[in-house]
Amino acid sequence: MIEVKSVTRVYQQGSHKFKALDNVSFVIQKGESLAIEGPSGSGKSTLMHLLGGLDTPTSGEILVEGHNLSKFGDKELSQFRNQAIGFVFQTFNLQSYLTAQQNVAVPLLIAGKSYKVAMARAEVLLQRFGMVDRLKYLPKQMSGGEQQRVAVARALANEPNMILADEPTGNLDKDNANTILAMFDEIIKDGTALVVVTHDSAVSKHCKRTIRIEKGEVVKDKNK
């Protein structure tokens, strides 16, 4: 589904150039679960941003079903991020002034769905993940674990081909982390690809494949 071909990403920091990724290549298949591991500063988040169309390679290509992301215009990239990719972040990134149901509905509204249809879909997703009694709650009224469940539901709103999760259990205790991992198991069973950037070995164990990055290079690519 996604092919990363000889991707290098260089950042300019004043007069110094920093190579965050160096000639990285791999393929993500439809419905695959992949953990990306590595120490801080290894290039994991850079790779996540490139996969999600939030950044572009200095050289190399990222192909999505044969289409080069670097060739997409702003409108095509926005549509790609909205409909083909679901994002889950360590800090949840919920809108503080919106209810749980409204937060989940946002990607649907951006995609052009009516408010009624978007809110109905949001309710179905929140019910699926045990949050039906939190529909009208604001983020500040929910625990971290509940907020992350809302964030996962939001990521699934437009039935994306792939979920990109950046340290999704980093701010959660063990019980809430296990709840999120169980949600990811369901996502994988539905045939949605899952790519997780993580320091947590428990998260990696839930994925069928692990890529380890060190100093911008892939040093391990292993299937279970």
ChimeraX attribute file (.defattr): number of C-alpha atoms within 10 A of each C-alpha:
attribute: neighborCount
match mode: 1-to-1
recipient: residues
	/A:1	15
	/A:2	18
	/A:3	19
	/A:4	20
	/A:5	16
	/A:6	16
	/A:7	21
	/A:8	21
	/A:9	22
	/A:10	14
	/A:11	12
	/A:12	9
	/A:13	8
	/A:14	6
	/A:15	6
	/A:16	8
	/A:17	10
	/A:18	11
	/A:19	16
	/A:20	20
	/A:21	25
	/A:22	20
	/A:23	15
	/A:24	19
	/A:25	16
	/A:26	15
	/A:27	12
	/A:28	18
	/A:29	15
	/A:30	16
	/A:31	17
	/A:32	18
	/A:33	26
	/A:34	25
	/A:35	25
	/A:36	25
	/A:37	23
	/A:38	20
	/A:39	13
	/A:40	11
	/A:41	13
	/A:42	20
	/A:43	23
	/A:44	26
	/A:45	17
	/A:46	19
	/A:47	26
	/A:48	20
	/A:49	15
	/A:50	19
	/A:51	24
	/A:52	22
	/A:53	19
	/A:54	13
	/A:55	15
	/A:56	21
	/A:57	21
	/A:58	15
	/A:59	15
	/A:60	19
	/A:61	22
	/A:62	27
	/A:63	18
	/A:64	16
	/A:65	10
	/A:66	10
	/A:67	13
	/A:68	15
	/A:69	21
	/A:70	18
	/A:71	13
	/A:72	14
	/A:73	10
	/A:74	9
	/A:75	8
	/A:76	12
	/A:77	18
	/A:78	16
	/A:79	15
	/A:80	18
	/A:81	17
	/A:82	21
	/A:83	21
	/A:84	18
	/A:85	24
	/A:86	27
	/A:87	23
	/A:88	25
	/A:89	20
	/A:90	16
	/A:91	17
	/A:92	21
	/A:93	14
	/A:94	21
	/A:95	14
	/A:96	12
	/A:97	12
	/A:98	16
	/A:99	20
	/A:100	31
	/A:101	27
	/A:102	23
	/A:103	24
	/A:104	30
	/A:105	28
	/A:106	20
	/A:107	22
	/A:108	24
	/A:109	17
	/A:110	14
	/A:111	14
	/A:112	9
	/A:113	15
	/A:114	13
	/A:115	14
	/A:116	11
	/A:117	13
	/A:118	23
	/A:119	21
	/A:120	13
	/A:121	19
	/A:122	28
	/A:123	21
	/A:124	15
	/A:125	23
	/A:126	23
	/A:127	15
	/A:128	12
	/A:129	17
	/A:130	12
	/A:131	20
	/A:132	16
	/A:133	9
	/A:134	20
	/A:135	19
	/A:136	13
	/A:137	17
	/A:138	19
	/A:139	23
	/A:140	12
	/A:141	14
	/A:142	14
	/A:143	12
	/A:144	18
	/A:145	20
	/A:146	22
	/A:147	23
	/A:148	28
	/A:149	24
	/A:150	30
	/A:151	26
	/A:152	27
	/A:153	29
	/A:154	27
	/A:155	24
	/A:156	26
	/A:157	22
	/A:158	22
	/A:159	17
	/A:160	18
	/A:161	17
	/A:162	30
	/A:163	25
	/A:164	22
	/A:165	22
	/A:166	23
	/A:167	18
	/A:168	25
	/A:169	27
	/A:170	14
	/A:171	16
	/A:172	19
	/A:173	11
	/A:174	11
	/A:175	10
	/A:176	18
	/A:177	19
	/A:178	16
	/A:179	18
	/A:180	22
	/A:181	18
	/A:182	13
	/A:183	16
	/A:184	23
	/A:185	15
	/A:186	12
	/A:187	19
	/A:188	18
	/A:189	11
	/A:190	11
	/A:191	14
	/A:192	23
	/A:193	23
	/A:194	25
	/A:195	23
	/A:196	24
	/A:197	24
	/A:198	23
	/A:199	18
	/A:200	14
	/A:201	10
	/A:202	14
	/A:203	20
	/A:204	20
	/A:205	13
	/A:206	16
	/A:207	22
	/A:208	13
	/A:209	18
	/A:210	21
	/A:211	19
	/A:212	19
	/A:213	22
	/A:214	19
	/A:215	17
	/A:216	22
	/A:217	20
	/A:218	21
	/A:219	13
	/A:220	13
	/A:221	14
	/A:222	12
	/A:223	11
	/A:224	7
